[in-house]
Amino acid sequence: MSRLHRLGSTSLLLLASVLLALAAPALARQVHESGRAVLMISIDGLHPSYVLDADRFGARVPVLREFVRNGAYAQRVTNVTPTVTYPNHTALVTGVSPQEHGIYTNTVFDPLGLEQGAWNWYGAQIKAPTLWEAAKAKGMTTAAVLWPVSVGHPAIDYNVPEYWRNKRPYDQFLMESVSTPRGFLESVEQRTGHPYYAGPDGLALDDKSTEVTIAMIEQAKPRLLTLHLVALDGAQHEHGPLNEHSLPVLEKIDTMVGRIVQAQRKAYPDSTIVIASDHGFHPVNHLLHLNAALADAGLIELTEGPAPKVKSWKAYAWNSGGSASVVLQDPKDAATRAHVDRILTALAADPANGISTVLRGEEAVALGALPQASFLVDCRSGFATGGALTGKVVTPTATTTGTHGYLNTHPEMSSAFFVTGPGIKAGKNLGHIDIRNIAPTLAGELGVALPTARQAALPLRD
């Protein structure tokens, strides 16, 4: 009888446990050595020219410029329409367009206001596989900070998602409730003395997100971490594209990025680190109130009183900044469709209304309208869609502001991509890329598969 046969069942189980424990580090090394750790930092509203032409803007951004010198970069990234935050951040982690990942706009289509201004916050709304899932399937620890459309996503281990109720201090408790693992966010708040919530000061939020990110890196060492910084976007919405008001914000973000990169390099010296963004900006001096025109034509019925709301509607324009999807309550209502077509055609014919183009039917949906939309209206620079239900169709703004959300054919809407890591060719110009190239590229860096992505990985080392 062999020695193994002489062992009892308890001894065999003990032996198996010992062998498994001895093998575990080797198995973990196999998983982790299949690729590099990846950190993706999205700077909301970062046009590539702000870094590539930093001298022209007078931008002191040494950390971001180092990405250009020591890594690969895109001259321009064509993002998805509408060029707003949520559809494009979802494209960054899926490699597919809204028609496949399911996030068409920032906000939930809701003409009657029943959802009280809800956004597309929840990870369960994403219909396509994500980088987080691909990494998790390989046993990697994943993390995300303030990433859009991530609340409750099961593949994110450490998650402080983008979410709010009223952007006031009471939201601290909301954030602590939806963040994972339970207790992590509270521990960072106690250490820094700063409660975490999306208040009016974007730089303060980015500073808190930086502290949370560094704590994640030091405590959890995630193999994949995605971070969303928001202050530059807010500054440009308030004051227009990069100028004396928003330039200092970008420079402070550059310092934050430097701190995060330093922490990441300490945890994983061979990391692949990406700077990405979701859109650029146009200046805005006038607002186009499409729903005021539709209400005046009898296609929207309003409540009585000094602050009318929508009571019923046959056609409604859902705004995304520089563009709007016009939806018919009954898509088969040919008379209403023709009526709306006449209204939009007349508005587009007058340059004073600021309409660049009107797309119809299948073409509108294919190029970025809501899937139930019958029309897509795109504005030109200087104009954005407004929310008034009554009054003049076009109104001036008190000061120059800024927005995005236009068709992705506007060069000013282009997003950014900069990447450094071992073996990546220094100063490599990738030219003009698609935002859907980024997810499969990062999958390759992680050593995981993302076969649903629609574009090829970028040649970072050729």
C-alpha positions in Angstrom: 0.0 0.0 0.0 1.4 3.4 -1.0 2.0 6.2 1.6 -0.9 8.2 0.1 -3.2 5.2 0.5 -2.2 4.9 4.1 -3.3 8.5 4.8 -6.8 9.1 6.2 -9.2 11.4 4.5 -8.5 14.2 7.1 -4.8 13.9 6.3 -5.4 14.0 2.6 -7.5 17.2 2.9 -4.8 18.8 5.0 -2.1 17.8 2.4 -4.3 19.3 -0.4 -4.7 22.5 1.6 -1.0 22.8 2.1 -0.3 22.2 -1.6 -2.9 24.7 -2.6 -1.5 27.3 -0.3 2.0 26.7 -1.7 0.6 27.0 -5.2 -1.5 30.1 -4.7 1.3 32.7 -4.9 2.5 31.1 -8.2 -1.0 31.2 -9.6 -1.4 34.8 -8.5 1.9 35.7 -10.2 0.6 34.0 -13.4 -2.5 36.2 -13.4 -0.7 39.4 -12.6 2.3 38.7 -14.9 -0.1 38.3 -17.8 -0.3 42.1 -18.1 0.5 45.4 -16.5 -1.5 47.4 -13.9 -3.5 50.1 -15.7 -4.5 53.5 -14.3 -6.8 55.6 -16.5 -7.4 59.2 -15.4 -10.2 61.0 -17.3 -10.0 64.9 -17.1 -13.4 66.0 -18.0 -13.4 68.6 -20.8 -9.7 68.3 -21.7 -9.2 69.1 -25.4 -5.9 67.6 -26.7 -4.7 71.1 -27.7 -4.6 72.2 -24.1 -1.6 69.9 -23.7 -0.2 69.6 -27.2 -0.2 73.4 -27.6 0.3 74.3 -24.0 2.7 77.1 -24.8 0.0 78.8 -26.9 -2.4 78.7 -24.0 0.3 79.6 -21.5 -0.6 76.4 -19.6 1.9 75.3 -17.0 1.2 71.6 -17.1 4.5 69.8 -16.7 3.0 66.5 -15.7 0.7 66.2 -18.7 3.4 67.4 -21.0 5.7 64.7 -19.7 3.1 62.2 -21.1 3.7 63.6 -24.5 7.5 63.5 -24.3 7.7 60.0 -22.7 4.7 58.2 -24.2 2.3 58.0 -27.0 -0.5 60.5 -27.7 -3.3 61.2 -30.1 -3.6 64.4 -32.0 -7.3 64.0 -31.9 -9.8 61.5 -30.5 -13.2 61.3 -32.2 -15.7 60.6 -29.5 -19.4 59.5 -29.6 -22.4 61.8 -30.2 -23.7 63.5 -28.2 -20.3 64.7 -27.0 -21.2 64.6 -23.3 -19.8 62.9 -20.3 -21.8 59.7 -19.7 -21.9 58.2 -23.2 -18.2 58.8 -23.7 -17.0 57.5 -20.3 -19.0 54.4 -21.0 -17.3 54.1 -24.4 -13.9 54.4 -22.7 -14.5 51.3 -20.6 -16.4 49.2 -23.2 -15.0 50.1 -26.6 -18.4 50.4 -28.2 -20.8 53.2 -29.1 -24.1 54.1 -27.3 -26.1 51.9 -29.7 -24.4 48.9 -28.0 -23.5 50.1 -24.5 -26.9 51.7 -24.0 -25.9 55.1 -22.5 -27.1 57.7 -25.0 -27.2 60.8 -22.8 -26.2 62.0 -19.4 -29.8 62.2 -18.2 -32.9 60.0 -18.2 -35.4 61.0 -20.9 -38.3 62.4 -18.8 -40.4 65.2 -20.3 -42.9 65.2 -17.4 -40.2 65.4 -14.7 -41.3 62.2 -12.9 -37.7 61.1 -12.3 -36.8 64.5 -10.8 -33.7 65.1 -12.8 -32.2 61.6 -12.6 -29.0 60.8 -14.5 -27.9 57.5 -15.9 -25.9 56.7 -12.8 -26.2 52.9 -12.4 -23.7 50.3 -13.6 -26.5 47.9 -14.3 -27.6 50.2 -17.2 -24.5 49.4 -19.2 -25.4 46.7 -21.8 -21.9 45.8 -23.0 -19.0 44.1 -21.3 -16.5 46.5 -19.5 -12.8 46.5 -18.7 -13.7 46.1 -15.1 -15.5 42.8 -15.9 -12.6 41.6 -18.1 -10.1 42.3 -15.3 -12.3 40.8 -12.6 -12.7 37.6 -14.6 -8.9 37.2 -14.4 -8.9 37.6 -10.7 -7.7 41.2 -10.6 -8.7 43.8 -8.1 -10.6 46.7 -9.7 -11.3 50.2 -8.6 -13.1 53.4 -9.8 -13.4 56.9 -8.4 -16.2 59.2 -9.5 -16.6 57.3 -12.7 -19.9 57.9 -14.5 -22.4 55.0 -14.8 -20.8 52.9 -12.1 -23.1 52.9 -9.1 -23.4 49.3 -7.8 -21.3 47.8 -10.6 -20.6 44.3 -9.4 -17.2 44.1 -11.1 -15.7 47.1 -9.3 -14.2 46.1 -5.9 -13.3 49.6 -4.7 -15.9 52.0 -5.9 -16.6 55.6 -5.0 -19.1 56.3 -7.9 -20.4 59.5 -9.4 -23.7 60.0 -7.6 -25.6 62.7 -5.9 -29.0 63.9 -4.6 -28.7 67.6 -4.1 -24.9 68.2 -4.1 -25.0 69.4 -0.5 -23.2 68.1 2.6 -26.1 65.7 3.4 -24.9 63.7 0.3 -21.9 62.5 2.4 -24.2 59.8 3.8 -25.4 58.9 0.4 -21.9 58.4 -0.9 -20.9 56.4 2.1 -23.9 54.1 1.5 -23.2 53.4 -2.2 -19.4 53.2 -2.0 -17.6 49.8 -1.7 -16.1 48.1 0.3 -18.2 49.4 3.2 -16.1 51.5 5.5 -13.4 52.4 3.0 -14.7 55.9 2.1 -15.4 56.7 5.8 -11.8 55.8 6.6 -10.5 58.2 4.0 -12.9 60.9 5.3 -11.7 60.4 8.9 -8.0 60.6 7.8 -8.4 63.7 5.7 -11.1 65.4 7.6 -13.0 66.1 4.4 -16.5 64.6 3.8 -17.0 63.3 0.3 -19.8 64.8 -1.8 -20.3 66.6 -5.1 -20.5 70.2 -4.0 -20.3 73.3 -6.1 -16.5 73.6 -5.9 -15.2 71.2 -8.6 -11.5 71.6 -7.5 -12.5 70.7 -3.9 -14.2 67.5 -5.2 -11.2 66.7 -7.4 -8.9 67.2 -4.4 -11.0 64.7 -2.4 -11.1 62.3 -5.3 -7.3 62.5 -5.5 -7.1 61.6 -1.8 -9.5 58.7 -2.3 -7.6 57.4 -5.3 -4.2 57.5 -3.6 -5.7 55.7 -0.6 -7.1 53.0 -3.0 -3.7 52.6 -4.6 -1.9 52.3 -1.3 -4.4 50.0 0.4 -5.9 47.8 -2.3 -3.3 48.1 -5.1 -5.9 47.6 -7.9 -4.7 46.2 -11.2 -7.3 48.4 -13.0 -8.2 51.8 -11.6 -10.4 54.4 -13.4 -10.6 58.0 -12.1 -12.8 60.9 -13.3 -11.7 64.5 -12.5 -14.4 67.1 -13.0 -13.2 70.7 -12.2 -12.0 71.7 -15.6 -15.4 70.8 -17.1 -17.2 73.0 -14.5 -14.9 75.9 -15.0 -15.4 75.9 -18.8 -19.2 75.6 -18.5 -19.1 78.7 -16.4 -16.6 80.8 -18.3 -16.2 79.2 -21.8 -13.3 77.2 -23.3 -9.9 77.3 -21.7 -9.2 80.9 -20.7 -7.9 83.0 -17.7 -10.6 81.5 -15.5 -10.2 77.8 -16.3 -6.4 77.8 -16.9 -5.5 77.8 -13.2 -7.9 74.9 -12.7 -6.1 72.9 -15.3 -2.8 73.7 -13.7 -4.0 72.5 -10.3 -5.4 69.3 -11.8 -1.9 68.8 -13.3 -0.5 68.8 -9.8 -3.1 66.3 -8.6 -2.3 64.0 -11.5 1.4 64.2 -10.6 0.6 63.0 -7.0 -1.6 60.1 -8.3 1.0 59.0 -10.8 3.7 59.0 -8.1 1.6 56.8 -5.9 0.8 54.4 -8.8 4.4 54.1 -9.9 5.3 53.3 -6.3 2.8 50.5 -6.1 3.4 49.3 -9.7 6.6 50.6 -11.3 5.7 49.1 -14.6 2.2 50.5 -14.8 0.5 51.7 -18.0 -1.0 55.1 -17.2 -3.5 56.9 -19.4 -4.8 60.4 -19.5 -8.1 60.5 -21.4 -11.1 62.8 -21.7 -14.6 62.8 -23.0 -15.1 66.0 -25.0 -13.9 69.6 -25.7 -15.9 72.9 -25.6 -17.6 75.5 -27.6 -18.3 79.1 -26.4 -22.0 79.9 -25.9 -23.6 83.3 -26.3 -27.1 82.3 -27.2 -29.6 79.6 -26.2 -32.0 77.9 -28.6 -35.2 76.9 -26.8 -36.7 74.2 -29.1 -39.4 73.3 -26.6 -40.6 76.9 -26.6 -41.2 76.6 -30.3 -42.9 73.2 -29.9 -45.2 74.5 -27.2 -46.0 77.6 -29.2 -47.1 75.3 -32.0 -49.4 73.4 -29.7 -47.2 70.2 -29.5 -46.5 70.6 -25.8 -49.3 71.4 -23.3 -48.2 73.3 -20.3 -49.6 73.7 -16.7 -51.0 77.1 -15.6 -49.1 79.5 -13.4 -45.9 81.5 -13.3 -43.6 78.4 -13.6 -45.3 76.2 -16.1 -44.4 72.6 -16.5 -45.2 70.0 -19.1 -48.7 68.6 -18.8 -48.7 66.5 -22.0 -46.7 66.4 -25.2 -46.7 65.2 -28.7 -43.2 66.1 -29.5 -40.4 67.0 -27.0 -36.7 68.1 -27.5 -34.3 66.3 -25.0 -31.3 68.6 -24.7 -27.6 67.5 -24.6 -25.9 70.8 -24.5 -25.0 71.6 -28.1 -27.6 69.2 -29.6 -31.1 67.8 -28.9 -33.0 64.7 -29.8 -36.6 65.5 -30.7 -38.9 62.6 -29.7 -42.5 62.0 -30.8 -44.7 60.5 -28.2 -46.2 58.4 -31.0 -43.5 57.6 -33.6 -46.3 56.5 -36.0 -48.0 59.9 -35.9 -47.3 61.1 -39.4 -49.1 64.4 -39.0 -47.0 65.4 -35.9 -43.8 64.3 -37.6 -44.6 66.5 -40.6 -45.5 69.4 -38.3 -42.2 69.1 -36.3 -40.3 68.8 -39.6 -41.8 72.1 -40.8 -40.9 73.8 -37.5 -37.3 72.6 -37.5 -36.8 73.4 -41.2 -38.0 76.9 -40.7 -35.8 77.4 -37.7 -32.8 76.0 -39.5 -33.4 78.4 -42.4 -32.7 81.4 -40.3 -29.0 81.8 -39.3 -30.0 83.8 -36.2 -31.3 80.6 -34.6 -27.9 78.9 -34.6 -28.8 75.5 -36.1 -26.0 73.8 -37.9 -27.9 70.8 -39.1 -31.1 68.8 -38.7 -30.9 65.0 -39.0 -34.0 62.9 -39.5 -35.1 59.3 -38.9 -32.6 56.5 -39.1 -29.8 58.9 -39.9 -30.4 60.8 -36.7 -30.4 57.7 -34.6 -27.3 56.3 -36.3 -25.4 59.5 -35.7 -26.2 59.8 -32.0 -29.8 60.7 -31.3 -31.8 58.8 -28.7 -33.0 55.5 -30.1 -36.7 56.6 -30.0 -35.9 60.0 -31.6 -37.3 61.2 -34.9 -34.9 64.2 -35.3 -31.5 65.3 -34.1 -30.8 69.1 -34.0 -27.2 70.2 -33.9 -26.2 73.8 -33.1 -23.2 75.7 -34.3 -20.5 77.3 -32.1 -21.9 80.1 -30.0 -25.3 78.4 -29.6 -26.5 75.7 -27.3 -30.0 74.2 -26.5 -31.9 75.8 -23.7 -34.6 74.6 -21.4 -37.3 77.4 -21.6 -40.8 76.2 -22.4 -42.2 79.7 -23.1 -41.0 83.0 -24.5 -38.5 83.7 -27.3 -37.0 80.7 -29.1 -33.5 82.3 -29.0 -32.2 84.3 -26.1 -28.7 85.7 -25.4 -26.7 84.6 -22.4 -25.6 87.3 -19.8 -22.0 86.3 -20.3 -20.0 83.9 -22.5 -20.4 80.4 -21.1 -19.4 77.1 -22.6 -20.8 73.7 -23.4 -20.4 70.5 -25.4 -22.8 67.8 -26.6 -22.6 68.7 -30.3 -22.1 66.2 -33.1 -18.6 64.6 -32.9 -17.8 66.1 -36.3 -16.9 69.4 -34.6 -13.1 69.4 -34.1 -13.5 71.5 -30.9 -15.4 68.5 -29.4 -12.4 66.1 -29.8 -11.2 64.4 -26.7 -7.7 63.5 -25.5 -5.5 60.4 -25.1 -2.0 60.3 -23.7 -0.3 57.1 -22.4 3.0 56.1 -20.8 4.4 52.7 -19.8 7.2 50.3 -20.2 8.2 49.9 -23.9 5.8 52.5 -25.1 7.6 54.6 -27.7 8.4 58.1 -26.4 6.9 60.9 -28.4 4.8 58.5 -30.6 2.1 60.4 -32.5 -0.9 58.1 -32.9 -2.6 60.7 -35.1 -6.4 60.7 -35.3 -8.0 57.8 -33.3 -11.5 56.7 -32.2 -12.5 56.7 -28.6 -13.5 53.1 -29.0 -9.8 52.2 -29.7 -8.9 52.9 -26.0 -10.7 50.1 -24.2 -9.2 47.3 -26.3 -5.8 49.0 -26.0 -6.1 48.9 -22.2 -7.4 45.3 -22.3 -4.2 44.4 -24.1 -2.1 46.2 -21.4 -3.9 44.3 -18.7 -3.5 41.0 -20.5 -7.3 40.4 -20.7 -9.7 39.9 -23.5 -12.4 42.4 -24.5 -13.7 40.7 -27.7 -16.8 42.9 -27.9 -14.8 46.0 -28.6 -15.4 47.4 -32.1 -12.0 48.9 -32.8 -8.5 47.6 -32.8 -6.0 48.1 -30.1 -3.5 50.9 -30.8 0.1 50.2 -31.8 1.8 51.7 -28.8 5.2 50.0 -29.2 5.6 49.7 -33.0 
